[in-house]
Amino acid sequence: MVTTIQVSQELVSKLKERKMYTKESYEEVIWDALEDSMELSEETKAEIKLAEAEITKGKLYTHEQVKKELGLK
């Protein structure tokens, strides 16, 4: 279903500022904004906890190590 909504010129300007690329639709911009306020899924929460535990244990790579591994240094 597609619908038309009325928004102020000020809101249109703010939405334009949030576009990451020229052809990004306003729907994509609005979804991105909504995503920022949505609850994280249980899977995402578990992955974050796992990542935090690995960082605490020192299981990480520095930016320099990654560049070297990729042959960018």
ABEGO torsion letter per residue (X at the ends): XBBBBBBBAAAAAAAAAABABAABBAAAAAAAAAAAABBBBAAAAAAAAAAAAAAAAGBBBBAAAAAAAAGAX
